[in-house]
């Protein structure tokens, strides 16, 4: 196997890895961006769906407070469009269907008060968290030992409140409330500005989307890296098997070749980073972290109709449900309304159950749930597409990695800490908008910045050493 020499290898060509490679290339550092898939983009994945319409099977929306991803999109020549949310929303709990207009759904004044009080408590608690040091909060040990399920059952007194909360957790994490520690949950909320900022549309994380799809971000960045450094700078179909470190650098072994570099940035989810062989082994804390940070389980389903018929009924296309497998729904129709498209999220236990069914059976189950929400027309689509991120060998789930009870206090300090010449990126390592594309950009910029500092320090030290040797010789 031939060995290619470069300054830095970046592992993973999602947004985080692509951004890191671009920052390094712009600084004049030679870089190789290696990706296990046959495409760049990672958890952004855009595909055609109908005539002249593209859909995002992975990361989808952006909010006005997500300054990094919005600035990057503008720099790359992308535009955004608003998420449609005009009209009433549908709520279906335990066989009862109703509509609502508020940000917080309710089936009764008591349930509404229950939800509002719980959100107020969450706001008060999450503001105590320093995202960079969540373990420093006085209640860290107690909160990290408790699941969100336990906390939810103590705080929410109505079944409707608990079911709505459960659906929101599914969409945000691809998980059940039992899968998360309270400390991890509060840290995540603090990074994104609070529960409503992360789960609603107007002024929040689902306000806009990139026209043409989010995968364009990584695609255009990769093209820029290639333009700067040549076609060999981006290598696809190259899963990394081994990373070896010594005093002088790192050797990265992939299925497409061997790379010798001074540093490496690993920009893949922690659980996948843990499947790479390291020589010497990683620290016990880092190894423990990768074992205790699994991916969420989420399926994204798109259903296309001849028209967005729900709009004629005064509906926005948004829905929350606990009947069947559908948990949340949004309108994802093309701006020209050449068709009507609903995007459906199913997560956690429901996604795992649905994924075991054949494709036709999955479609029938989803369509029955949509018909209960939007009427019989919803059972007669012209096209259906679902995508299970747990089937993706180089993601193993989504939308984000999970920190269960005890993981953050026992191993959280290893999340961003370099291991020798290895630096870590990926949205899970971000301090703002963790789990989102904005967090991925932040993490790529941070990791690249760390490496640039160390490259400079080594260059200066090497120059000083050569000068000292020269002085001794003379």
C-alpha atoms as one frame of an Amber mdcrd trajectory, in Angstrom:
protein
   0.000   0.000   0.000   1.453   3.353  -1.052   1.776   6.154   1.485   0.598
   9.684   0.714   2.155  12.485   2.761   0.201  15.529   3.886   0.033  17.931
   6.807  -3.414  16.938   8.093  -5.890  14.143   7.441  -9.549  14.900   8.118
 -11.700  11.817   8.656 -15.340  12.234   7.633 -16.704  14.537   4.910 -19.881
  15.694   6.604 -20.270  19.402   7.283 -17.866  19.325  10.249 -15.085  17.533
   8.387 -15.588  19.537   5.197 -15.411  22.815   7.128 -12.249  21.703   8.943
 -10.596  20.718   5.654 -11.578  24.025   4.054 -10.220  26.133   6.930  -6.932
  24.236   6.772  -6.715  24.502   2.975  -7.429  28.238   3.119  -4.528  28.573
   5.573  -2.196  26.926   3.063  -1.980  23.619   4.922  -1.970  20.473   2.798
  -4.962  18.311   3.695  -6.641  15.034   2.744 -10.379  14.721   3.398 -11.207
  11.004   3.554 -14.766   9.691   3.596 -16.123   6.155   4.004 -19.195   6.775
   1.847 -19.335   7.241  -1.891 -20.518  10.818  -1.330 -19.755  13.805   0.852
 -22.339  15.234   3.228 -22.509  12.819   6.157 -25.864  13.310   7.875 -26.918
  15.751   5.161 -28.336  13.825   2.230 -30.383  15.450  -0.541 -32.225  13.440
  -3.206 -34.746  14.242  -5.979 -38.414  13.610  -5.209 -40.814  14.442  -7.994
 -40.199  16.876 -10.836 -37.631  19.574 -10.039 -37.997  19.057  -6.281 -35.282
  17.952  -3.886 -35.774  16.715  -0.344 -33.456  16.339   2.631 -33.360  12.853
   4.082 -31.095  14.086   6.850 -30.452  17.548   8.343 -33.134  19.865   7.055
 -33.856  23.247   8.697 -32.000  26.307   9.926 -33.032  29.003  12.398 -32.270
  32.730  12.559 -29.986  32.280  15.580 -27.785  29.758  13.739 -25.334  32.347
  12.485 -22.498  30.051  11.434 -24.435  27.823   9.042 -26.367  30.775   7.623
 -23.171  32.739   6.953 -21.548  29.703   5.376 -24.584  29.106   3.181 -24.496
  32.711   1.937 -20.766  32.443   1.281 -21.375  29.326  -0.797 -24.115  31.015
  -2.812 -27.087  29.231  -1.243 -30.441  30.814  -0.450 -33.047  29.986   2.169
 -36.830  29.851   2.045 -39.330  29.893   4.929 -40.895  26.710   6.243 -44.645
  26.805   5.511 -46.697  26.964   8.710 -49.839  28.930   7.851 -53.061  27.480
   9.241 -54.084  25.237  12.092 -52.085  22.282  13.361 -53.325  18.791  14.134
 -52.990  16.969  17.440 -53.988  13.314  17.759 -53.620  11.721  21.182 -55.101
   8.393  22.210 -57.531   8.332  19.303 -58.809  11.885  19.759 -58.070  14.412
  17.009 -58.107  18.181  17.546 -56.568  21.281  16.016 -54.666  24.190  17.551
 -52.791  27.362  16.604 -50.387  27.983  19.503 -46.743  26.918  19.681 -47.709
  24.616  22.544 -50.475  22.124  21.649 -53.188  21.454  24.198 -56.296  19.311
  24.541 -57.437  21.092  27.715 -56.623  24.200  29.781 -55.168  21.918  32.460
 -52.812  20.229  29.966 -51.763  23.612  28.579 -50.931  24.878  32.067 -49.079
  21.625  32.755 -46.901  22.111  29.662 -46.276  25.800  30.310 -45.147  25.207
  33.892 -42.837  22.407  32.774 -41.283  24.587  30.073 -40.727  27.330  32.644
 -38.918  24.830  34.890 -36.779  23.668  31.964 -35.836  27.252  31.147 -34.811
  27.907  34.751 -32.764  24.705  34.996 -31.020  24.836  31.642 -29.769  28.366
  32.314 -27.678  26.985  35.189 -25.606  24.951  32.745 -22.216  25.994  31.384
 -22.189  23.999  28.127 -18.381  23.833  28.135 -18.393  22.469  31.711 -21.818
  20.940  32.460 -20.305  18.761  35.177 -19.585  21.924  37.199 -23.241  22.570
  38.054 -24.011  21.737  41.675 -26.679  19.172  40.746 -24.535  17.440  38.087
 -24.306  14.038  39.755 -28.008  13.907  40.606 -29.169  15.115  37.198 -26.815
  12.777  35.346 -28.079   9.790  37.343 -31.711  10.553  36.388 -33.353   9.836
  33.028 -35.554  12.387  31.299 -38.343   9.800  31.593 -38.154   9.898  35.385
 -37.994  13.684  35.450 -40.886  13.975  32.982 -43.151  11.710  35.020 -42.465
  13.762  38.140 -43.040  17.135  36.461 -45.823  16.563  33.920 -49.068  15.662
  35.620 -51.217  15.105  32.510 -50.972  12.268  30.036 -51.397  14.736  27.160
 -48.431  16.771  28.404 -46.241  13.680  28.697 -47.170  12.403  25.223 -46.502
  15.763  23.554 -43.178  15.993  25.391 -42.309  12.449  24.315 -42.997  13.270
  20.645 -40.742  16.335  20.855 -37.917  14.265  22.368 -38.289  11.766  19.524
 -37.943  14.428  16.834 -35.052  16.201  18.568 -32.976  13.159  19.521 -34.384
  10.106  17.728 -34.812   8.649  21.195 -37.139   7.851  24.057 -36.980   9.988
  27.222 -35.487   6.996  29.054 -32.413   7.144  26.750 -31.184  10.532  27.993
 -29.865  11.808  31.273 -31.370  15.025  32.606 -27.925  16.649  32.681 -27.307
  15.796  29.017 -30.792  17.031  28.095 -30.365  20.362  29.887 -26.921  20.829
  28.329 -28.393  20.215  24.887 -31.188  22.716  25.527 -28.736  25.335  26.773
 -26.606  24.917  23.635 -29.649  25.576  21.451 -31.317  28.354  23.409 -34.122
  26.390  25.030 -36.880  23.883  24.317 -39.134  26.137  22.221 -36.189  27.550
  20.265 -35.330  23.990  19.223 -38.789  22.544  18.625 -40.854  25.248  16.923
 -40.801  27.206  13.631 -41.195  30.987  13.873 -37.928  32.486  15.105 -36.707
  28.988  15.952 -34.712  26.058  14.579 -37.275  25.003  11.955 -37.917  28.467
  10.492 -36.108  28.127   7.126 -34.518  25.606   4.784 -31.825  25.774   2.113
 -33.284  25.835  -1.387 -31.939  22.801  -3.230 -31.026  20.914  -0.070 -28.438
  20.924   2.688 -26.013  18.449   1.101 -24.935  21.255  -1.233 -22.977  22.720
   1.669 -20.537  19.821   1.920 -20.504  19.323  -1.850 -19.491  22.924  -2.535
 -16.923  22.956   0.251 -15.350  19.743  -1.056 -15.198  21.251  -4.545 -13.425
  24.284  -3.082 -10.867  22.063  -1.335 -10.241  20.194  -4.580  -9.809  23.488
  -6.452  -7.221  24.625  -3.916  -5.268  21.378  -3.516  -6.060  19.052  -6.409
  -8.339  16.116  -7.066  -6.502  13.887  -4.560  -7.517  16.150  -1.669 -10.931
  14.465  -1.300 -11.019  10.665  -1.190 -14.319   8.741  -1.178 -14.988   5.064
  -0.439 -12.136   5.235   2.061 -13.223   4.051   5.509 -10.484   4.564   8.081
  -9.413   1.349   9.796  -6.333   2.316  11.828  -4.791   5.506  13.224  -1.221
   5.119  14.529   0.572   7.874  16.414   4.257   8.457  17.169   6.348  11.415
  18.246   6.630  12.789  14.713   3.123  12.317  13.308   0.250   9.995  12.519
  -0.380   7.238  10.006  -3.965   6.838   8.830  -4.810   3.545   7.151  -7.879
   3.466   4.895  -9.322   1.066   2.351  -7.984   3.344  -0.396  -4.489   3.986
   0.866  -2.205   5.001   3.710  -1.645   8.624   4.715   1.220  10.062   6.727
   0.414  13.374   8.397   1.385  15.594  11.292  -2.144  15.662  12.744  -5.564
  14.137  12.156  -9.059  15.522  12.722 -11.690  12.830  13.300 -15.076  14.287
  12.375 -17.441  11.330  12.702 -19.951  10.435  15.449 -18.245   9.187  18.641
 -19.603   5.648  18.322 -18.072   5.338  14.833 -14.826   6.955  15.939 -14.655
   4.231  18.579 -14.647   1.540  15.884 -11.345   2.756  14.460  -8.282   0.894
  15.776  -5.847   3.234  17.561  -2.174   2.572  18.228  -1.415   3.381  20.973
  -4.919   2.955  22.426  -6.985   5.984  23.336  -7.275   7.078  26.946  -9.735
   5.099  29.093 -12.026   8.148  29.343 -12.252   8.568  25.571 -12.786   4.856
  25.063 -15.563   4.873  27.674 -17.205   7.850  25.987 -17.394   6.137  22.596
 -18.975   3.086  24.212 -21.616   5.154  26.026 -22.664   7.519  23.246 -24.902
   5.600  20.806 -26.787   7.217  17.961 -30.489   7.944  18.084 -32.963   5.963
  15.985 -34.945   7.968  13.456 -36.765   7.393  10.183 -37.723  10.222   7.878
 -40.656   9.602   5.540 -41.734  11.726   2.574 -45.192  11.326   1.027 -46.072
  13.164  -2.203 -49.565  14.051  -3.371 -50.933  15.706  -6.499 -51.684  18.844
  -4.475 -51.192  20.071  -0.894 -54.858  19.322  -0.197 -54.543  20.052   3.540
 -53.961  23.740   2.817 -57.458  24.007   1.295 -58.731  22.723   4.646 -56.940
  25.529   6.474 -54.258  23.174   7.828 -50.553  23.946   7.980 -49.492  20.327
   7.495 -48.021  20.217  11.002 -49.107  17.428  13.298 -48.216  15.709  16.554
 -49.550  12.231  17.287 -49.110   9.247  19.562 -51.344   6.856  17.603 -49.484
   4.601  15.169 -45.906   5.341  14.197 -46.250   8.977  13.124 -44.943  11.359
  15.789 -44.481  14.683  14.009 -45.364  15.943  10.517 -44.491  19.067   8.509
 -45.424  20.457   5.090 -42.462  20.068   2.718 -44.192  20.991  -0.540 -42.185
  22.675  -3.331 -42.619  26.461  -3.530 -44.350  26.225  -6.927 -46.938  23.824
  -5.421 -46.494  21.446  -8.338 -47.250  18.769  -5.766 -47.972  18.460  -2.076
 -45.382  16.832   0.172 -45.584  15.854   3.826 -42.459  14.933   5.780 -43.016
  12.516   8.638 -40.736  11.727  11.577 -40.836   8.476  13.494 -38.247   7.830
  16.172 -37.163   5.622  19.050 -39.271   2.526  19.693 -41.714   3.357  16.880
 -38.913   3.673  14.329 -37.339   0.425  15.461 -40.668  -1.394  15.116 -41.435
   0.141  11.724 -37.983  -0.655  10.344 -38.588  -4.411  10.725 -41.484  -4.309
   8.229 -41.245  -4.675   4.436 -41.418  -1.450   2.464 -45.056  -1.859   1.343
 -46.156  -2.633   4.884 -44.258   0.388   6.223 -46.005   2.587   3.678 -49.444
   1.208   4.566 -48.850   1.830   8.295 -47.687   5.419   7.728 -50.540   6.217
   5.336 -53.135   4.956   7.791 -51.713   7.295  10.413 -51.689  10.236   7.987
 -55.297   9.541   6.979 -56.301   9.754  10.639 -54.608  13.161  10.816 -55.506
  14.753   7.479 -58.430  12.752   6.105 -58.856   9.974   3.493 -56.959  11.877
   0.777 -53.781  11.330   2.774 -54.057   7.582   2.064 -53.781   8.154  -1.717
 -50.303   9.513  -2.491 -48.515   9.515  -5.828 -45.157   8.676  -4.259 -43.683
   7.437  -0.986 -40.081   7.365   0.269 -38.669   6.460   3.669 -35.120   6.440
   4.952 -33.849   4.746   8.097 -30.610   6.276   9.347 -29.872   3.218  11.475
 -29.368   1.279   8.235 -26.575   3.642   7.204 -23.308   1.837   8.061 -21.376
   5.109   8.381 -23.984   6.830  10.552 -25.720   4.006  12.432 -28.558   6.306
  13.387 -29.490   9.913  13.871 -30.005  12.745  14.144 -27.499  12.956  16.994
 -25.549  10.824  19.453 -27.082  10.283  22.891 -25.675  10.635  26.388 -27.467
   8.322  28.766 -27.327   8.306  32.570 -23.809   8.611  33.958 -22.059   9.133
  30.627 -21.489  12.870  30.889 -20.091  12.928  34.426 -17.919   9.844  33.892
 -16.471  10.595  30.457 -17.777  13.944  29.185 -14.415  15.669  29.603 -13.037
  13.506  26.790 -15.559  14.756  24.228 -13.407  17.582  22.828 -10.004  16.931
  24.436  -7.298  16.000  21.880  -5.673  12.585  22.177  -2.064  13.178  21.247
  -2.144  14.261  17.613  -5.816  13.417  17.179  -8.395  16.203  17.350 -12.166
  15.698  17.417 -14.902  17.438  15.462 -18.562  16.727  14.744 -21.757  18.395
  15.868 -21.793  16.404  19.117 -18.676  18.350  20.206 -20.171  21.817  19.616
 -20.846  24.343  22.367 -23.701  26.040  20.487 -26.423  24.270  18.567 -25.073
  20.855  19.442 -26.631  18.261  17.137 -27.421  20.786  14.396 -25.617  21.868
  11.230 -24.598  25.101  12.949 -22.874  23.036  15.630 -21.099  21.015  12.941
 -19.670  24.213  11.444 -18.494  25.405  14.859 -16.803  22.096  15.591 -14.984
  22.010  12.258 -13.708  25.545  12.729 -12.602  24.798  16.307 -10.737  21.592
  15.423  -9.021  23.214  12.445  -8.025  26.156  14.642  -6.520  23.834  17.244
  -4.460  22.074  14.574  -3.267  25.326  13.009  -1.978  26.500  16.399  -0.071
  23.248  16.918   1.328  23.286  13.383   2.623  26.795  14.002   4.098  25.824
  17.363   5.897  22.839  15.838   7.196  24.953  12.969   8.547  27.573  15.359
  10.065  24.893  17.626  11.645  23.170  14.637  13.119  26.420  13.389  14.529
  27.178  16.843  15.999  23.679  17.057  17.671  24.001  13.662  19.046  27.379
  14.614  20.455  25.975  17.858  22.078  23.042  16.043  23.574  25.412  13.508
  25.000  27.556  16.263  26.576  24.503  17.915  28.153  23.363  14.626  29.613
  26.791  13.893
